[in-house]
């Protein structure tokens, strides 16, 4: 499938193969993902965690040594956005080089977004995402999300959500690189924001590649981005830490429910990793807005690597012993 906008094709390398054994789980059912808690206030009034959506995931694909569900809203809407999410092979596919293609495309007058979800659970550990392409120059209405999520843990752990999002949230003056440890919004501050849980940075790439990493533990979340392939300290763009000395926060929904106090969200057996490409609802009409130039967008994802905490610790200890 060839899109008419090759300049928008981003070759994304989320490096290597999965670190978890393949265990079959139950496909996510009804879901209302946050519209993006890092969006500036001009883009939304509150995270859209309370919008009822229909989501089914009948299709799976094999990618990077893992089985992934392909999100399908079956003509309805699903978060984030909300958007219509397509599982059609014309919109989400793995090519003969083993690379995953995600798109934002228009068909029958409707804009369609895409998302894939690991079938195996992912929790504490290390995640590394390597991106090749103009990811610092996405369409203003588009979001590339690399994140953890758990539909079952909103009440206790704000959906176990740790985010790296590449977007300007429909505002050219907003930085294009966002980290978040949720809840990023809630009723327990006067502004409704939890600024200590969000990091925004302007990223200007000096080449074709960039690398983004997450470390997730019970006491610390670290997010970092680098120029080029790999985590070369001399090519660091930004590094951000969120630790357990920060205050716990709560988040609410339109039904008046609130979570308990959450410090660093915990994973559960149903937590997974997701990659999505979607459109922001700038006018708050409960539908993601089209790309500003009306053209489709494509992202090519070449791999994914997750190292569970126990394995990551063993690798770190070996590196110390060998002096690497």
C-alpha positions in Angstrom: 0.0 0.0 0.0 1.5 3.3 -1.0 0.3 6.6 0.5 0.4 9.8 -1.4 2.4 11.6 1.2 5.9 10.0 1.4 7.3 12.9 3.4 5.0 11.9 6.3 6.3 8.3 6.4 8.2 7.8 9.6 10.3 4.7 9.9 10.1 3.9 13.6 12.4 1.4 15.1 11.2 0.3 18.6 14.3 -1.8 19.0 14.6 -5.6 19.1 12.3 -8.4 20.2 10.1 -8.9 23.2 11.4 -10.0 26.5 8.2 -11.7 27.8 7.1 -15.2 27.1 4.0 -15.3 24.8 1.0 -15.8 27.0 -2.5 -15.6 25.5 -4.7 -13.1 27.2 -8.2 -11.8 26.8 -8.7 -9.1 24.3 -9.5 -5.6 25.7 -13.2 -4.9 25.6 -14.9 -1.6 26.2 -12.3 1.1 26.7 -12.1 4.8 27.1 -8.5 5.9 26.9 -7.4 9.3 28.0 -7.5 11.8 25.2 -4.0 12.8 26.4 -3.4 14.2 29.8 -0.5 16.2 28.5 -2.5 18.3 26.0 -2.5 22.0 26.7 -5.6 23.5 28.1 -6.5 25.1 24.7 -6.7 21.7 23.2 -9.1 20.1 25.8 -10.8 20.9 29.0 -10.1 17.6 30.7 -8.9 14.1 29.8 -11.7 12.3 27.9 -11.6 9.2 30.1 -15.4 9.3 30.5 -16.5 9.0 26.9 -18.3 5.7 26.2 -16.6 3.9 23.4 -17.0 0.5 21.7 -13.8 -1.4 21.1 -13.3 -4.9 19.8 -10.1 -6.6 18.8 -10.9 -9.6 16.6 -7.7 -9.4 14.5 -4.2 -10.2 15.6 -0.8 -9.7 13.9 2.6 -11.2 14.5 5.2 -8.5 14.9 8.6 -8.3 16.6 8.3 -11.8 18.0 5.0 -11.0 19.7 1.3 -11.3 19.0 -0.6 -7.9 18.9 -4.2 -7.2 18.9 -5.3 -4.6 16.3 -7.8 -2.1 17.7 -11.1 -2.0 15.8 -13.9 0.3 16.7 -16.1 -1.3 14.0 -17.4 2.0 12.6 -17.9 3.5 16.1 -15.6 5.6 18.2 -12.9 4.7 20.7 -10.3 6.5 22.7 -8.1 8.3 22.4 -9.5 11.2 20.5 -12.0 9.8 20.2 -11.4 8.3 16.8 -12.7 5.6 14.5 -10.0 2.9 14.7 -9.5 0.6 11.8 -8.1 -3.0 11.8 -8.4 -3.3 8.0 -5.3 -4.8 6.3 -5.2 -1.7 4.2 -4.6 0.4 7.3 -2.5 -1.8 9.6 -0.2 -4.5 8.2 3.2 -6.1 8.5 5.3 -6.0 5.3 7.7 -8.7 4.0 10.5 -7.2 6.0 8.6 -7.7 9.2 7.8 -4.0 9.7 4.6 -2.8 11.1 2.7 -0.1 9.2 0.3 2.2 11.1 -1.7 4.9 9.2 -4.2 7.7 9.5 -6.2 7.5 6.3 -9.6 8.6 4.9 -12.1 6.1 3.5 -15.8 6.7 2.6 -15.5 10.3 4.0 -14.3 9.1 7.4 -10.8 9.5 8.9 -9.4 6.3 10.5 -6.7 6.0 13.1 -4.8 2.9 14.1 -3.4 1.2 17.2 -1.8 -2.1 18.2 -1.7 -3.7 21.6 0.6 -6.4 23.0 -1.2 -9.6 23.8 1.4 -10.5 26.4 1.5 -8.3 29.5 4.2 -5.8 30.1 5.0 -4.3 33.5 8.0 -2.9 35.4 11.2 -2.9 33.3 12.8 -1.0 30.4 11.4 0.0 27.1 13.4 1.5 24.2 12.0 3.1 21.1 14.2 4.1 18.2 12.6 6.4 15.5 13.8 7.2 12.0 12.1 10.0 10.2 10.6 13.5 10.7 8.9 12.6 13.9 9.6 16.1 15.2 7.4 17.5 12.4 4.2 15.5 12.5 1.0 17.1 11.4 -0.4 19.4 14.1 -3.5 17.3 14.7 -1.6 13.9 14.8 -0.2 12.0 17.8 2.2 9.1 17.8 1.8 7.4 21.2 4.2 4.9 22.8 2.8 3.9 26.1 1.6 1.4 28.7 -2.1 1.0 29.5 -4.5 -1.1 31.5 -8.2 -0.8 31.1 -8.8 -2.6 34.4 -6.8 -0.3 36.7 -8.3 3.1 36.4 -9.5 3.2 40.0 -6.3 2.0 41.6 -3.5 3.1 39.2 -4.8 5.6 36.6 -4.8 2.9 33.9 -1.1 2.1 34.7 -0.3 4.7 32.1 3.3 5.8 31.3 3.5 7.9 28.1 5.9 9.1 25.5 3.9 11.1 23.0 5.2 12.9 19.9 2.8 15.7 19.0 2.1 19.4 19.3 -1.5 18.9 20.4 -2.7 21.0 17.5 -0.8 24.1 18.6 2.4 25.1 16.7 3.8 26.8 19.8 3.5 23.7 22.0 6.6 21.5 22.4 6.6 18.4 20.3 7.9 15.8 22.9 5.8 14.8 25.9 6.4 12.5 28.9 3.8 11.7 31.5 3.3 9.6 34.6 -0.5 9.5 35.2 -2.7 10.9 36.6 -1.6 14.1 34.9 -4.9 15.9 35.6 -7.3 15.8 38.5 -9.6 17.7 40.9 -7.0 17.9 43.8 -5.3 21.1 42.5 -6.7 24.5 41.8 -5.7 24.4 38.1 -6.8 20.8 37.6 -3.3 19.9 36.5 -0.5 17.9 38.0 2.5 19.7 36.4 5.1 17.6 38.3 3.9 14.5 36.5 4.3 16.0 33.0 7.4 17.0 31.0 7.2 18.9 27.7 10.3 19.5 25.5 11.0 21.0 22.1 12.8 18.3 20.1 14.8 19.4 17.0 16.4 16.4 15.3 19.7 16.8 13.6 19.4 13.6 11.6 17.2 10.8 10.6 17.1 9.0 13.9 16.1 9.5 17.5 15.8 7.1 20.5 13.3 7.3 23.3 13.4 5.2 26.5 11.3 4.4 29.5 12.4 2.8 32.8 9.5 1.8 35.1 9.9 0.6 38.7 7.9 0.9 41.9 9.9 3.9 43.0 11.1 5.6 39.8 10.1 6.3 36.3 12.7 7.7 33.9 12.1 9.0 30.4 14.9 10.0 28.1 15.3 10.9 24.4 18.5 10.9 22.3 19.7 12.0 18.9 20.6 9.0 16.8 20.3 5.3 17.4 20.9 4.1 20.9 21.3 5.8 24.2 24.5 7.6 23.8 24.9 10.0 26.8 26.7 12.5 24.6 23.6 12.7 22.3 21.0 13.2 25.1 18.2 15.6 24.2 16.4 15.4 27.5 16.1 13.1 30.5 13.3 13.3 33.1 12.8 11.5 36.4 9.7 11.1 38.4 10.2 9.4 41.8 8.3 8.4 44.9 9.1 11.7 46.7 6.4 13.4 44.7 2.9 13.8 46.1 0.2 11.2 45.2 -2.6 12.5 43.0 -6.2 11.5 42.1 -8.2 11.8 39.0 -12.0 11.9 38.5 -14.5 11.3 35.7 -17.8 12.8 34.5 -19.8 10.4 36.8 -18.2 12.0 39.8 -16.0 9.0 40.6 -12.4 9.5 41.7 -9.5 7.3 42.1 -7.6 6.7 45.3 -4.3 8.6 45.7 -1.8 7.4 43.1 2.0 7.9 43.2 3.7 5.8 40.7 1.1 3.6 38.9 1.5 -0.1 39.2 1.1 -2.7 36.5 -1.2 -5.6 36.7 -1.5 -9.0 34.9 -3.6 -7.1 32.2 -1.2 -4.2 31.6 0.2 -4.1 28.1 2.1 -1.9 25.7 0.4 0.1 22.9 1.5 2.0 19.9 -1.0 4.3 18.2 -1.3 7.0 15.6 -4.4 9.1 16.1 -6.1 12.5 15.6 -6.8 15.1 18.3 -10.3 16.4 18.9 -9.4 20.2 18.8 -13.0 21.5 18.7 -14.3 19.1 21.4 -17.0 17.6 19.2 -16.1 14.1 20.3 -14.4 13.3 17.1 -10.7 13.6 16.1 -10.0 16.4 13.6 -8.5 15.6 10.2 -4.8 16.3 9.4 -4.4 20.0 8.8 -3.4 19.4 5.1 -6.0 16.8 4.5 -3.4 14.2 3.6 -2.9 10.6 5.0 -0.1 9.8 7.4 1.9 6.6 7.6 4.3 5.3 10.3 6.5 2.3 9.7 7.5 0.5 12.9 10.4 -1.9 12.6 10.6 -3.6 16.0 9.9 -3.5 19.7 11.9 -4.3 22.7 10.8 -4.7 26.3 13.1 -6.0 29.0 11.3 -7.1 32.2 12.6 -5.7 35.5 14.3 -8.9 36.6 16.1 -9.3 33.3 17.1 -5.6 33.2 18.6 -5.9 36.6 20.6 -8.9 35.6 21.9 -7.1 32.5 22.9 -4.1 34.6 24.8 -6.2 37.1 26.6 -8.0 34.3 27.6 -4.6 32.8 29.1 -3.5 36.1 31.0 -6.7 36.5 32.5 -6.5 33.0 33.0 -2.7 33.1 30.8 -2.1 30.0 
